Structures are given as C-alpha cells and as structure tokens.
Amino acid sequence: MRRNSLVALVVWVISLVAALSTGRDLLFNTLYLISIVLVASFAWAWLNINRVGLSRYTRARRSQVGRLAEEQFELTNRSRLPKLWLEVRDHSTLPGHYPSRVVASLGGRKKYAWYVRTPCYRRGRYLLGPLTVRSGDPLGIFELSRTLPQTNTILVYPATVDVHGFRLPEGQMPGGEAARTRTHYLTTNVSTVRDYVPGDSFNRIHWRSTARRGELIVKEFELDPTSDVWLLLDLEALWHAAMPWQAPEELDRPAVLWSERTTRFELIPATIEYAVTAAASLARRYLVERRAVGLIAYPGHREIIQPDRGERQLNKILETLAVLQPTGTLAFDRFLAAESSFLGRTSTIVAITPSTDSAWVAGMREIGRRGARGAAILVAADSFGGASRHERTLAELWANNIPTYVLRRGLAIGDALSQYARPGE
C-alpha cells in the first residue's frame, strides 16, 4: 500500500473512532467529509485507468547494430470523460529503448500517439513489452495500474562493415571434386537433369534431352567446393574480455544520423562483439560474391551452418551470430582438432579467436598440412583489458605462414581487416 493511501486510511479510522466515541456532530461531519474525499478520489483513479486502450506497432522485428528499431505507440481514451495524468511505462529489455511517456491530459474519445526510434547498440534477441498504464487521483491518495502482458521480440543482428581489402589465401588446386548437392545457382558442374517446373530459367534447359523426350528437361548443377569459406568462431570464455559499457539514456545526435549503416559505428568494447562483427562482415562479403559460406562455433554445444549461397544463407548466419555468447569451455585447439577431418582440401577457413594459446596455432598448421588453406583473425584481448599479450601469438602465426589480421579496441574493423598485421609493426 502506498504511503499516501496508508495515511488517508489512518486518518479515516481515527475520525471514525473519535466520532463514535464522542458522538459530536463536528467529528461526524469530519468523518463524512473524509469518506466522501476517499470515495471520490478512488472513483477518479478508477475512471482514469479504465476504458483506456494502448497499442504498439513495431515497424520490423529485425534490426542491426548501428541501425534503428522503430516503434509507434497509441494511447486511446474510449470514454467520453477526459483522462488526467496517465503514465505509460515500458518494460522492454532492448538496451537504450525508452518509450515510456506521461500524458498530462487526454480528452474524451481522443488518441495520443508517439514514435520511438532507438539506436541498436547490442546484438541479441530482446523482449518488447509488457506495458503498464498507471494513473491516480489529484490528491495522490490512490494509484491504480493496468498491465498489458503482450510481448513481442526483436532480433538485433551484429553490425557488418565493408572488408573489401580482406584477402583469403589461395587454394592448392584450381579445381576439385564437385559436391553432389542440389543448387539453384549456375556452376560449371552439371550433376543430372530433371523435368522442368514453373519458375526454372530457360538458360537451364537441356535441349538434347528435351528433343529426345519431347518435353522440357532442365539441368541440375553441383556446387564447386573449392569456393567454400568456413568461419570458425572461438567462444571459449577463458580468453574473451570486455570493458564496462552502458547504453546512453539520450541520443547525442539526431536520430536521422543513425538511419544508415556506417563503418565507423562504435562497437561495445568487448572481444566477442569485434569477433562476431568480423565474422558477419566476411559472411556478407563472400555471399555477395556468390561464394558458399559456412559457420562453426562451440558456445557449449556444436553450432554449425553448412556452406551455402544467397541472401537466405546470410540471414541464417546473422541470426546465429546475433545470439552467440562466449560461454564455451572447449579450447580452440581441440575445436580445430575436432573439425580438421571435416574441413577437407577444398575448404578455406577463417579462424577468429582472442586466444593466445600457441596450441591452436599448431592446430592451424596441421589443418594446412591436410590441404586446407586458412587465415587467422586475432582479437587483441589485451586492448580490452585482458591479461595476455597477443604479439607472441602473432609472431608464431607468421612463422607458420598463416596470414593474420589483428582487431584492436577502437580500431575500425574495416581498416583492420584490409591489411595483414605483421610482427613488429
């Protein structure tokens, strides 16, 4: 019970006892007055909170770090009586999302709408809602609230930046055995033919089979595995580091400046955010180039996305990266050993890790001996408050002919992935 309500109740009880004890008209009149005030105050608060509608419209259920999450709220007075002082409080978990409002007055049969444009600072899956509407009487004696328990979710993808300067090591072979997998893309390898179905392109028609059978026959292509790019993301909690960060309560710039993705967006100072952003950026780049991209990570269990091409594959990778956290216990060298038999001679791997343990460098060397080519992205955990220095690991990687990029806190990821980081530079 609120303090004001408790005080009012105590005063009413005292008045009641005094009036019944003395029988004096003045005290009875005081009791009646206090009772009328309490009843009127409660009725005011009850009428203020009832027959009120509240709705929210989320423009998109997906956003991205560095972009905006946009919502529209509408408060409706469904009665003919005006509403005075309505507070709408939002309980969303999206960082920096503050749609709560106080409406001083709302006329009968009127609506009040407002828009909220929130910059997305942190990737992840968040709840939008529930909402609470609160109101009371002018004397502040009673305060009533209603909760709208309906919730939505919004998925915030990791940021992606342009990494056109990133170079993958060249494979040993100009070609390889075809992977016998159905594909919607045109490649140099034809696996079989099948009947034409509506939607097939005419340039896939196999005219000899069509002439022989008297009906349209199309070619089915195979993927060339020499173009497969594997992103191996290390999520061992031991090596990841982060610095304190808090979402700002107010924007320090107009919201329109957040409407476009920018390569200079300041990421949360954590190794996992830099690692995930690098993985997402590389996936976007090579999928745009029509390469097949896959992802493997161990956040406590084996998370794998088989290599594929296209926009749908990019969405799958971004959705997975949006929720990955460094909660794994599997050391990165054991990670590489477990996947080495799975990564054949026709694979190109990109290892992304903050680990400075030399054992995983030996694992990369062993994968190279098996024929797979790879590059390393070393997240310098010491620039995020981590204890281990990365220079020795960088020197070992170059000594084993493994091209390496280094991500440091505050350095633009696009710039860091545009040139090799060499020992001593």
N, C-alpha and C positions, 0 to 999 in steps of 0.2 A: 504494500500500500504506500502511495506517495505521502510525503511529509505533510503537504497541504491538506490532503484528504484526512489524514490522521488527526491533525489539529482541529479541522472542522467537526469531525466526529466527536472528539473530546469536548469541544465547546457545546455541541448539541446535547451530549449526555449530562454535562454539568447543568445546563439550563433546564433539562427535564427534571433532574433530581431537585434542583432548587425550587422549581415551580411546584412540584408535588409536595415538597417538604413544607413550604411556607403558605402555599395557596394564594399568593399575592397576584393580582391582575397584571402588574408590570412584568413580573417574571414569566407569566403565561404568554403575554404579548411578545416578549422577547423570544420565548420558545417557538411561537408560531412564526415569527419573522425569520428566525434561523432555519426552521423547517422549510419555509417557502423558498428561501435562498438556495438551500441544498437541493431541493427538488428541481427548481428552475435551472440550477447550474448543471445537474445531471442530465436533465432533458435537453438542454442546449448542447452539451457534449455528445449525447446520443444522436440527436438530429444532425449534428455536424459530421459525424463519422459514417452515418448510414446513407444509403442511396447515392453512393459515390462510386463511379467506375474508374478504373485505371488500367491502361493497356500500354504495352511496349511493342515496338516494331523494330526488329534487328535487320539492318539492310543486308548483311551477309553473315553466314555462320562461320566463315573463314576469313582470316586476315593474315597479316605478315608483320614481323618485326620491322619497324620503320614506316609502317603504314597505319591507317586509321581504322578503328572499329566505330561504326556509326549506328546510333540508335535514336528512335523517336519515341517520346512518351506523351501520353494524352490522358489528362485528368478530366472527368466528366461529372457535372452535377446533374443528377437525374431527377431532382425535386425542384419545386418552384421556389423554395426558400433559399436564400443565399447562404453560402458556406463561408465562415470566417476562420482563418488560420487553419490551414491544412499542411501538414508536413509529410512529404513523401521521402522515405528512406530506402535506399537500395543496399542489398547485401551481396552484391556480386563479388567474385574473387579475382576479377581481372585487375592487375596492378594499374594504378593511376586512373581507374574508372570511377568518376564521382558524379553520378546523375541525380543525386538527392536534391530536392528542392523544397522551399517553403512558399506556399501560395497564401498571400495575405487575405485575399477575398476572391470568391468565385460566385458570380451571380446565378440565379435560377436558370436551369436549362442551358447553362453555358459550358464551354470547354476551354481548357488551358493546355497548350502543347508546348513542348520544348525539345530541342535537339542536343544530343551529346556526341561529340567527336573526340574519341580518346586515342592518342598515340599508343601503339603497342610496343612496349619495351621488352617484354619477356615472352619467349615462345612457351607453348603449352596448351593444355585444354582447361578451360575455365567455365565456371557457372555464371550465368547472367540471371540474377534474382536469388531469392524471392524479394518481394517488395512489401513494405509496411507503410500503411497510411495512419497517421496519428493526428489527433485533434483534442480540443478541450474547451472549457468554458472561459469567459473573460476573466474571472476571478482566480483561475488557476487551481481550483479545488479538485476537479475531476479531469482525468486524462484517459481517453479511450483510444484503442488502436485496432486495426484490422490487418491481417497478414494475407497476402496473396501468395500462396506457396508455389505457384507455377514457376518453373525454371527452364531456361534454355542453356545450351552450351555453345561456346565459340572456340574454335581451334586456331591458334596463332602459329603460323609457320615460321621457321627460322628465316633470318634475313638471307638474301642472296646478293652477291656483288659480281661485277664483271671481272673475270680472271682470264682474259684472252692471252696474257703472257705466260700462262702456265704451260709447261711442256712435259708430256709423257715420254718416257724412254721408248725408243724404237724396239719393236719385237725382233726376235731372231729370224723369223721366217716371213716371207712376203705373203704367204697364204697358209691355210691349214685345212684340216678336215672340216667339212660342213657339219653343223649341228642340225640334226634332223628334227626340227621344231617348226610347226606351222607359224607363219608370219603374214602380216598384212603389208609388208614392205617388199619393194622390188630389190632383189640382190642378184649376184652373178650366179647363184646356185639354184637350180631347179630340182626339186625333190620328186614331184609327181604331178599328175593332172587330175582334175575333178570336174564335175558338172558345173556349169555357170549358174550363179544365183544372183538375183537382183541386187545391184549395188557394186558388183565387180567391175573394175575398169576394163575398157576394151583393149588396152595395150597388154593385158594379161592373157588374152585369148590365144590358145594354141591352135593355129589354123589347120595344121595337118591332121590333128586328131578330130577337129571339128568337121573337116571334109570327109574323113573316113567314117565317122559315126553319124553324120547328118544332124548333129545338134551341137550347140555351143559348149566347148570344153576350154577350161582356163588352166593356167599353170599355177602350181603352188611352190613357193620359194622357201629356201632354207636360210637360216641366219649364218653368217660367217663369224665364228667365234674369235677370230683374231682381233676383232674390234671390241671385244668385251672389256669393260672397265669395272674393276671391283674396288669399292670403297670400304676399307677396313677401319672401323672406328673403335678406338680403345676406350672402354668405360670403367676401367679398374679404379675404384675410389681412392686407392692409396696415393696416386700421383696427381690427381686433379686438385686445383687450388682456386680460391675465389677471394675477392676483396669485398668489404661491406658495400652494399648498394641499397638504395631506397627509391621507389618511384616518386618523382616530383608531384607535389599536390596541385600545382598550377602550371600551365604551359608558359614557357618563357618566350614563346614566339607564336605568331598567328597559326591557326590550325591548317590553313591552306598550304603552309610550307611543308606539312607532313604528308601531303597527298601524293607525292611522287617518291618512289624509292630512290635512295641516294647511297652511293658507296661510302660516304663519309658519316653515315649514321653511327653514333657512338654506342657500341655494344656494352652490355653488362660486363664488368671486369671479372670474368671467370673463364678458366681454361675450357670448360665444356661448351660455353657459348661460342668461343672462337673456333673450336674444333667442329662443332655442328654447322656453323656458318660456312666454313671452308668446304665441308662435305656437301652441303646443299648447293653451294655455288658451282662446284665442279660437276655435280649431277646435272644441274641446269645447262651448263655449257656443253657437255658432251651429248646430252639428249637433244639439244638444239642442233648439234652437228650430226644427228641421226646415228649416234653410237649407242650400243647396248650397255647399260649401266646397272650394276647390282650393288647391294649393300649388305655387310655383315657386321654385327655388333653383339656384345655379350653384356647386357645390363643385369645379369643374374640368370639369364637363360639365353639360348641361341636365337638371335633375331636375324632373319635372312630374307632378303628380297632378291629373287632370281633376276639375272640381267634381262632387260627388255628395252624397247624403244618407245618413244612417243610421250605425249602430254600426260596420259594416264599413268605412265611409269613415274614421271616427275611428281605427280600428286601423291602416289604411294610412298615415294621416298621422303617427301616433305612431311607427310602425315606421320611417318615413323620417327623422323628426326625431331618433330615437334615435341614429342613426349619422352624421348630418351633422356635418362639421367645417369650420372656416374655412380651407379650403385653396384657395379660388378666386383667380383672377387677373383676372377680369372686373370692371371698375369698375361701380359701381351705376348710374351714369348711362347707360352702354352697356347694362346689363341692362334698364333701363326702356325704352330706345330699341328694343331688340330685341323686347320683348314688347308695345310700345304698339299695334301693329297687331292683336295677338292679343286685347287687352283692349278690348272694344267699349263702346258707350254704355250697355249694360245690365249692366256689371260694377262692383262696388265693391271697391276694392283697399285693402290694408293693407300699407304698406311698413315693414319692420323692418330697421334698419340702425344701426351705430355711426359711419358715415361723416360727416365734417363738410365734405366737398367740396360746394361750392354748385352744382356741375354737376348733381347728382341732384335738387336742388330744382327746377331748370329742367325736368328730365325729368318730374317730377310735375306741374308746371304745364302742360306740353304734353299729358300724358295727360288732364288736366282739360279742356283745350280740345277734345279729341276727344269729350268727353261722359261719360267715366268719372269717378266720384267716388272720392275716396280720403282716407285718413288716414295719418299717419306715427307710428311709434313709434321715437323716437330714443334709442338706448342711449348714455348718457353715458360714453364710454370714458375720459374724464379722471378719473372716480371709480374706475376700475380700474387706474390707473397709466399710462393713455395720455397722449400729449403734447398732442393737440388739444383745445381747449375747444369746448363744444357750444353756448354761448349765442348766437353769431353765426348758426349754422345754425338754431337755434330761432326767432330773430327773422326770418330770411328765409322760413321756412315760414309763419309767421303773416302776413307781408307778402303772401304769395301765397294767402292764405285757405285754407291747408291745416291742418286741426285736428291738433294734435300732442300726443303723450304722451311723457314722458321717464322712462326707467328709470335709477335710480342705485344704486350698490352699497350694500347694507344696507337699502334701502327696499323694503318689501313690494310685490311686483308687483301684487297685487290692489288695493292702495291707489293705486299709481302709474297704473294703467290705469282708475281711476274718475274722474279729473278731468283736464281739459286742463292742460298746462304752458304758461303764458303768459310771454312775455319780461318780465324784470324781477321776477318773483315768486320 
